[in-house]
Amino acid sequence: MSAEQTVSGAAAKPVATGTPLLEVSGLTKHFPVMGGFPFKRQVGAVQAVDDVSFTVNAGESLGLVGESGCGKSTTGRLVTRLYEPTAGSIKYMGQDIAHASRKELAPIRSEIQMIFQDPYSSLNPRHTVGTIISGPMEINGINPPQGREARVKELLEIVGLNPEHYNRFPHEFSGGQRQRIGVARALALNPKLIVADEPVSALDVSIQAQVVNLLQELQKELGIAFVFIAHDLSIVRHFSQRVAVMYLGKVVEIADRDSLYEAPRHPYTHALLSAAPDADPDNLAGERIRLTGDVPSPLNPPSGCRFRTRCWKAQEKCATEEPPLVQLSGSADGHLTACHFPEFGDVQGNAKAPATEAATAPESEAKASVPEQRESAE
Amino acid sequence: MSTLTKPEAAGTPAGAGDAFLSVRDLRVRFRTEDGIVKAVNELNFDLEAGKTLGIVGESGSGKSVSNLAVMGLHNPRNTTIEGSIKLEGQELIGLPQRDLEKLRGNKMAMIFQDSLAALSPYYTIGRQIAEPFMKHTGANKKEGRERAIEMLAKVGIPQPDKRVDSYPHEFSGGMRQRAMIAMSLVCNPKLLIADEPTTALDVTVQAQIVDLLKDLQQEFGTSIIFITHDLGVIREIADDVLVMYAGRAVERGTMREILKTPQHPYGWGLLSSIPRINASVDIPLRPIPGSPPSLLNPPSGCAFNPRCEFREQVTGDKCRTERPALEEANGHLSACHLTPAQKQSILTEQILPRLSS
C-alpha cells in the first residue's frame, strides 16, 4: 500500500513536461506453475512482477534497468497488455486498461507500440518490408490521405532507410537496418508511447549508437514517450530522463537520471553502477563491488527485502520486514528507494568502503528517517 | 645465420617466452555457395606466456574464425587455412586430427559464448568436466569426479560435491559459464581462448567472471586470448589488444595505447560511439556510419574506407585503391594511410575532446 501512495504523491508533481500518460500502480504478474498427477493443478507461481508502480509522463522516457529475470521485460509486456496482470492497475490517459477486453483495447493498442529486442525474429521473413510496416495500418483500418504505400515510404525515410527498399524482404537487411524496420513499424500509427524492449542489445557496438540516436531524435521531434528497457546502464542513462532499477520483480529505486547515477541510495544500484565496465583506463572511480551469487529464483523469493541474500549490509530486519519504496531523507525530490539501510548517496565514498562506514552512519539515519516516512505514507 | 640466432634466443629467456603463441600470415577461406569468404587475411600476432590478448571487433570481423583456426576446429572440407600458427614452437596448421586432439582440452582450451549450447544437456556437469581430464591423463572415473569437484570449488560454485551431479539446465547462466571455465581449465592448459565469455551475462555476473579469469590466470599462469566487442571488458582484462575489421588486424598495441591513444579511424569510431557512464547526456552519440562490409566482396583498398570520415585527408584516392599495411605510428601498429602526424593531430584535436566531453 505504502508504495502506491508514495508514488501517487510523486506523480502529483511531474518531473518533466506534460501530464502522466501512463500510471502503473501495484502491478503484479504471477505466472502459475502447473504440476501434479493425474490432475494438473497449480503448485506454485513465478512472481515475475510484484507490486510495481511508476508513471510515465507525455514525451518522457523512463528507463527500466535490471539483470535478466528481474521482470523488466514482463513489465513492458504488461504495459502493452500482451499479458494480463494478476493484480494492480495500468492507467493510460486516465483509463484503466489492466483488464480491458480486446474490443476496449483496440483503439489504445494503436497508441502504445512496442520495439522488440531481436530484429531477426521479430520480422516475418515471408513479408516484404512494405507489408510489415503497413500491417499496423491495415489492422487498425487507417487510411492515410496520401495512401498507405506513400506513408510507408515516408516512414522508411524517417528511420533512415531507402524508400525504394519497399519491396525487399527482411533477410536482405543487416541487423541495424532490421531494427530500423521495427522502429518504422512501431511509428506507423503515430503512437504516444513506445515500449522498447532492449532495442539495441542484439546489435553491434558501432550500430548501437545509430539506433539510439534515431530513437532519441524521434522522441524529441515527435514527442513520443518511451519505456526503455535495457541492461546497459550507460545507454539507459543516455536515453532516459528517469530511471527505475528493478530487482527480482520489484522496483528497488526510481529517480531522475542525475540523482540516480550520481547519488544512488540502494546498495543494488550501487553494485550495478560499480560493475558497469568503463573503457577509460584512467577512470578509477571506486573499487568494484563484487556481488556474490546469482539472482534468487522468483518461484520462491526471499522474505523481506529481496536483495538481502546478496547484500553486504543485510541485517535481521531485512529478512522480516519488506522495505517500502519511499523518498528517503537527503534524497532529491521524486527519488524513491526501497531499503532499510540506504547508502549515503555518493558513488566514490561508498564504493570504496561499503562495509565499514556505511554500516554505522546510515543505519541511524535510516532508523530515524524510515519510520517517519512510513507514518506519513500511511 | 643459425649460429648467430641461437645464442641470442638462449641468452634471453624472456625472449623465448615471447613467442608462446605466434600467428603469422594467417588466412582462412570458406567455400560457400555464394563464393569464397575471405574470413581472415594476413593476420599476425604474438601472445606471451601468462599474458592476456584482447581481440576486439564487430560480428563478422574474423575474431572467432581466427581463434577457431588456432584450435583446429574448422571443417576441413570447406575451409582452407594458410599461414603458420605456432604454439610453443609447434606448428598447428596441417597437424593431423589425432595430434590436435591431444592438444585440445589439454594444452589449449576454449570457452564459448553460449554456455547452454556448448554444454551437453544429456550428461551431468561433473561428467563433462571430468571427460577431458580422464582422456588426457588416463585417470579413472573416481579420480575424474574428484578433480571435477575440485575444479567446481575453484571457480566458486557453492556445494561442489552436490552440484557435480547436476545437469546444465539446473545451473543459472553465470554458473554454467563458471562450469565451462572449470571444464576448460581441468587439464591446466597453457592457452585459454575465451570467445565472448561474458557477452550473454548480466553486468554483475560479467564482473564476477572477469575477476575469476584474472584470479585463475594469476594462479596457473595461463595465457588468455579474450575475444569481446566490449571495450570496457577489454580495459578490465587485457594486456595487449588487437582490433580486427573485415578479417584483418587494423590496430595492435597495449591496452592503454589502444584505449587512450588509438591511431585508426575505426578505433576512434568505436570509442566515440559508446556512451560513457559519466559523459554529458545532451550530446548525441557519434555512431560509425554505414554497416560492416560483406566478406564475400570486401571493399577495395582499405576495407574501412566506405565508413571512414577522414578519407578525404589522404592524398590521392589511396584509401580506395591501395590497402594500408599494418605499420607503426605514434607508438603502436595501425593500418591506415593517414600520416602519423595527421593521426596525432586528429586524435588530440578531434577525438580526445569528444571523449572527455
Contacts between the chains, C-beta under 8 A, distances in Angstrom:
chain1	res1	chain2	res2	distance
A	67	B	202	3.9
A	67	B	203	7.6
A	67	B	204	6.4
A	67	B	205	7.5
A	68	B	173	7.3
A	68	B	202	5.6
A	174	B	291	4.7
A	174	B	292	7.7
A	176	B	291	5.8
A	177	B	291	7.2
A	204	B	58	4.4
A	204	B	59	5.7
A	204	B	229	6.8
A	204	B	292	6.8
A	205	B	58	6.9
A	205	B	229	5.2
A	205	B	230	7.5
A	205	B	231	7.8
A	205	B	270	6.2
A	205	B	273	6.5
A	205	B	274	6.3
A	206	B	58	6.2
A	206	B	269	6.2
A	206	B	270	6.3
A	206	B	273	5.5
A	206	B	287	6.4
A	206	B	288	4.0
A	206	B	292	7.6
A	207	B	287	7.1
A	207	B	291	6.4
A	208	B	273	7.1
A	208	B	274	7.8
A	208	B	287	7.7
A	209	B	273	3.9
A	209	B	274	7.3
A	209	B	275	7.7
A	209	B	285	3.9
A	209	B	286	6.8
A	209	B	287	3.5
A	209	B	288	7.7
A	210	B	287	4.1
A	210	B	289	7.7
A	212	B	275	7.5
A	212	B	285	5.8
A	213	B	284	5.1
A	213	B	285	5.4
A	213	B	287	6.2
A	216	B	284	6.5
A	217	B	284	7.9
A	231	B	202	6.1
A	231	B	203	6.7
A	233	B	203	7.2
A	233	B	277	6.2
A	234	B	274	7.2
A	234	B	275	4.4
A	234	B	276	6.3
A	234	B	277	4.4
A	235	B	275	5.6
A	237	B	275	7.0
A	237	B	277	6.4
A	237	B	281	6.5
A	238	B	275	4.1
A	238	B	279	7.9
A	238	B	281	5.5
A	238	B	285	6.9
A	257	B	281	6.9
A	261	B	277	7.1
A	271	B	204	6.1
A	272	B	203	6.2
A	272	B	204	6.6
A	273	B	277	7.3
A	275	B	203	4.6
A	275	B	204	4.8
A	275	B	206	7.1
A	275	B	207	4.1
A	276	B	203	5.5
A	276	B	232	7.2
A	276	B	277	5.7
A	277	B	203	7.5
A	277	B	206	7.4
A	277	B	207	7.6
A	277	B	210	8.0
A	277	B	230	6.4
A	277	B	232	2.7
A	277	B	233	5.2
A	277	B	235	6.6
A	277	B	236	5.8
A	278	B	232	5.4
A	278	B	235	6.8
A	278	B	276	7.0
A	278	B	277	6.1
A	279	B	231	3.8
A	279	B	232	4.9
A	279	B	234	7.3
A	279	B	235	5.4
A	279	B	259	5.8
A	279	B	271	6.6
A	279	B	274	6.4
A	279	B	276	7.7
A	280	B	235	7.3
A	280	B	259	7.0
A	280	B	260	8.0
A	280	B	276	7.2
A	280	B	355	7.7
A	281	B	235	5.4
A	281	B	255	6.6
A	281	B	256	5.4
A	281	B	259	5.4
A	281	B	260	6.2
A	282	B	260	7.3
A	283	B	278	7.5
A	285	B	278	7.5
A	288	B	207	5.9
A	288	B	211	7.8
A	290	B	207	6.8
A	290	B	208	6.7
A	290	B	211	6.6
A	291	B	204	4.6
A	291	B	207	7.8
A	291	B	208	7.3
A	292	B	208	7.7
A	293	B	158	7.7
A	294	B	172	4.5
A	294	B	174	5.5
A	294	B	175	6.7
A	294	B	205	7.1
A	295	B	172	7.6
